[in-house]
Amino acid sequence: MTCLSVLGAGKIGGEVAYLASVLGIIDKLIIYDVNKPFLRAQVLDLMHAGLDIEISTDPWTAKESDICVFAAGFPRDPSVKTRADLLRVNLPVAEMCSRPLHDYDGVLITVTNPMDVNNYFFAEETGIDPRRCIGFGGQLDSARYSVALKNREIPGQAWVIGDHGEHQVPVFSTLPVAVPETTREEVLAELRVASMEVIQGKGGTVFGPARHITNLIRMISSDSRSLVTCSCILSGEYGIEDCSLGVPARVGRNGVYKIEEWKLDNWEQAHFQAAAETTREFCRRVDD
């Protein structure tokens, strides 16, 4: 039996709750949102889908769940343009949602941006084992990278590490063919704005994130120990500590089992180091 809690029942949180329920991944759902009429509507909509699961809206029971998804907060808009702006508006939301999760012994999936920083915050604030704090983003970035590779007829599996933002790092050195630096920079520039057409056309990304988050929930609940790229709190891996950053990791019922330390080439290492320095600076603000 798997109990899922979702803090933030909006577009992504609501879709994840629905998908995890309808696919039979979970047996019990705890879902919460500060907008009570909206939360009531989401719960009714789930019930009207004919789902045979128990549903609770009490956030203080989230501590009883096996997996918790933090998806509450504000998206980018004209007044929220930068990562610093996102941290300013969403850190208070993270603080509120962290209260029921002190010493939580399940697995936390952090979705709300700036995701890497929020993931680090939860581990620091709540006392959750850092290996049980998993930041979502790498799967989605890797899927977008896969599209970019296919459009260029470049073979191989797509992996993205680094931060979930402008300092993401598409990994080229694991591909079966060499990719010149000009093409690498072109792909990276494309990935940095990959979500914008979706956001401009429909107001935000939903299907991609929800599908990949649900797959991550499945990996954890089934203890698959599959290899994915996700944000992990580093303690010396890749020579980095005191921040959460996207890396290849094996995940399962107890969170992150192992972080794989790949040998990066010079281009990848330079971009990865830039991601670490930027993210670590934001994490210092959380510590202060």
C-alpha positions in Angstrom: 0.0 0.0 0.0 1.4 3.4 -1.0 0.2 6.7 0.4 0.9 9.9 -1.6 0.6 13.4 -0.3 0.5 16.3 -2.7 1.1 19.8 -1.3 -0.2 22.2 -3.9 -3.2 21.0 -5.9 -2.8 23.3 -8.9 -2.1 22.3 -12.5 0.8 20.0 -11.9 0.0 18.9 -8.4 -3.6 18.1 -9.4 -2.6 16.2 -12.5 0.0 14.2 -10.6 -2.6 13.3 -8.0 -5.0 12.2 -10.8 -2.4 10.2 -12.8 -0.9 8.4 -9.7 -4.5 7.5 -8.6 -5.9 6.4 -12.0 -2.8 4.3 -12.8 -3.1 2.4 -9.6 0.3 3.5 -8.2 -1.2 4.7 -4.9 -3.9 3.5 -2.6 -4.3 6.6 -0.5 -4.1 10.3 -1.4 -3.5 13.3 0.9 -4.0 16.5 -1.1 -3.8 20.1 0.1 -4.0 23.6 -1.2 -4.5 27.0 0.6 -7.3 27.8 -1.8 -10.1 25.9 -0.1 -12.8 26.2 -2.8 -10.3 25.1 -5.4 -9.1 22.2 -3.3 -12.8 21.1 -2.8 -13.3 21.2 -6.5 -10.2 19.1 -7.2 -11.3 16.5 -4.6 -14.8 16.3 -6.1 -13.3 16.0 -9.6 -11.1 13.1 -8.4 -14.1 11.4 -6.7 -16.2 11.8 -9.9 -13.5 9.9 -11.8 -14.7 6.9 -9.9 -11.4 6.3 -8.1 -11.5 3.7 -5.4 -9.0 5.4 -3.0 -9.2 7.2 0.3 -8.7 11.0 0.0 -7.7 13.3 2.8 -7.2 17.1 2.7 -5.5 17.5 6.1 -1.9 18.6 5.5 -0.8 17.6 8.9 -1.3 13.9 7.9 1.3 14.3 5.1 3.9 13.0 7.6 2.1 9.6 7.3 2.6 9.4 3.6 5.2 7.2 1.9 5.9 9.9 -0.8 5.2 13.6 -0.6 5.2 15.9 -3.6 5.8 19.6 -2.9 4.2 21.4 -5.8 2.8 24.6 -4.1 3.9 28.1 -5.0 3.9 30.8 -7.7 5.0 30.4 -11.3 7.0 33.0 -13.3 4.9 36.0 -14.4 5.8 39.6 -15.3 6.6 40.3 -11.6 8.5 37.1 -11.1 11.2 37.0 -13.8 14.3 35.7 -12.2 15.4 32.8 -9.9 15.9 35.4 -7.1 12.3 36.5 -7.6 11.1 32.9 -7.5 13.0 32.3 -4.3 11.6 35.4 -2.7 8.0 34.5 -3.4 8.2 30.7 -3.0 10.5 30.3 0.0 7.6 31.4 2.4 5.4 28.8 0.7 8.1 26.1 1.3 8.4 27.2 4.9 4.7 26.8 5.4 4.6 23.4 3.7 7.7 22.2 5.7 5.9 22.4 9.0 4.0 19.1 8.8 7.2 17.3 7.5 9.7 17.7 10.3 11.6 14.4 10.7 9.5 12.9 7.9 10.7 9.4 7.0 9.1 9.1 3.6 10.5 10.4 0.3 10.0 14.0 -0.6 9.8 15.1 -4.3 10.4 18.8 -4.7 8.8 20.4 -7.8 8.3 24.0 -7.0 10.9 26.4 -8.5 13.6 27.3 -7.9 13.5 23.6 -7.4 17.2 22.9 -6.5 17.2 25.5 -3.8 13.9 24.5 -2.4 15.0 20.9 -2.2 18.1 21.9 -0.2 15.9 24.1 2.0 13.6 21.2 2.9 16.5 19.0 4.0 18.0 21.8 6.1 14.7 22.9 7.6 12.9 19.7 8.4 15.7 17.2 9.3 14.6 14.9 6.6 17.5 12.6 5.5 19.0 14.4 2.5 18.9 11.1 0.5 15.2 11.2 0.9 14.9 14.7 -0.7 14.7 14.4 -4.5 14.3 17.4 -6.7 12.3 16.9 -9.9 13.5 18.5 -13.2 16.2 16.3 -14.7 13.7 13.9 -16.3 11.8 16.7 -18.0 15.0 18.5 -19.2 16.3 15.2 -20.5 13.1 14.6 -22.4 13.4 18.0 -24.0 17.0 17.3 -24.8 15.9 14.0 -26.5 13.7 16.0 -28.8 16.6 18.3 -29.7 18.8 15.3 -30.5 16.1 13.7 -32.6 15.6 16.9 -34.5 19.3 16.9 -35.4 19.4 13.1 -36.1 21.9 12.6 -33.3 21.7 9.1 -31.8 22.0 8.2 -28.1 20.3 8.5 -24.8 19.6 12.1 -23.6 20.8 13.0 -20.1 20.7 16.5 -18.5 22.4 17.3 -15.2 23.2 20.7 -13.5 20.4 22.9 -12.3 16.8 22.9 -13.4 17.1 26.3 -15.2 19.5 28.2 -17.3 22.5 26.3 -15.9 21.3 22.9 -17.0 24.0 20.7 -18.7 23.2 18.4 -21.5 25.6 15.5 -21.5 27.2 14.9 -24.9 30.1 12.7 -23.9 27.9 9.6 -23.4 26.6 9.8 -26.9 28.0 7.4 -29.5 29.0 10.3 -31.8 31.1 13.4 -31.2 29.1 16.7 -31.2 31.0 19.9 -31.9 30.9 22.8 -29.4 29.0 25.0 -31.8 26.2 22.4 -31.9 26.4 21.9 -28.1 25.9 25.6 -27.5 23.0 25.7 -30.0 21.3 22.8 -28.2 21.9 24.4 -24.8 20.4 27.7 -25.9 17.4 25.8 -27.2 16.9 23.9 -23.9 17.0 27.1 -21.9 13.9 28.4 -23.6 12.2 25.0 -24.3 9.3 25.7 -22.0 8.5 29.2 -23.2 6.4 28.3 -26.2 4.3 26.0 -24.0 3.9 28.7 -21.3 3.0 31.4 -23.8 0.5 29.1 -25.6 -1.3 27.6 -22.6 -0.1 29.3 -19.5 2.2 26.7 -18.2 3.7 23.2 -18.6 1.5 20.4 -17.3 1.6 17.1 -19.3 5.4 16.7 -19.4 6.1 17.5 -15.7 3.1 15.4 -14.5 4.0 12.4 -16.5 7.6 12.4 -15.4 6.8 13.1 -11.7 4.3 10.2 -11.8 7.0 8.0 -13.3 9.3 9.0 -10.4 6.6 8.2 -7.9 6.3 4.7 -9.5 10.0 4.2 -9.4 10.1 5.0 -5.7 7.0 3.0 -4.7 8.2 -0.1 -6.6 11.7 0.3 -5.2 13.0 0.0 -8.8 16.4 1.7 -8.1 16.2 3.0 -11.7 18.8 5.5 -13.0 17.4 9.0 -13.5 18.8 12.5 -13.4 17.3 14.3 -10.4 18.4 17.0 -8.0 20.3 15.5 -5.0 21.9 17.1 -2.0 25.6 16.7 -2.6 28.2 16.0 0.1 31.4 15.8 -2.0 30.2 14.1 -5.1 31.7 15.7 -8.2 33.7 17.8 -5.7 30.6 19.7 -4.6 28.8 20.1 -1.3 26.3 22.4 0.4 23.8 22.5 -2.4 21.3 20.4 -4.3 22.0 19.8 -8.0 20.9 17.5 -10.8 23.0 14.4 -11.1 22.5 10.8 -12.3 21.1 8.7 -9.4 19.5 5.4 -8.6 16.2 6.0 -6.7 13.8 3.7 -4.9 11.7 3.2 -1.7 14.3 4.9 0.5 15.1 7.7 -1.8 18.5 8.1 -3.4 20.5 4.8 -3.2 23.5 5.9 -5.2 24.8 8.9 -7.0 26.6 8.0 -10.2 29.8 10.1 -10.7 30.3 10.2 -14.4 33.5 11.5 -16.0 32.5 14.7 -17.7 34.5 16.3 -20.6 35.9 19.8 -20.3 32.8 21.5 -21.8 30.4 19.6 -19.5 32.6 20.1 -16.4 32.8 23.9 -17.0 29.1 24.2 -17.3 28.4 21.9 -14.4 30.8 23.9 -12.2 28.9 27.1 -13.2 25.6 25.5 -12.2 27.1 24.5 -8.8 28.5 27.9 -8.0 25.2 29.7 -8.9 23.0 27.2 -7.0 25.3 27.2 -4.0 25.0 31.0 -3.8 21.2 30.7 -3.6 21.5 27.9 -1.0 23.6 30.2 1.2 20.7 32.6 1.2 18.5 29.8 2.5 21.1 29.0 5.3 21.2 32.7 6.3 
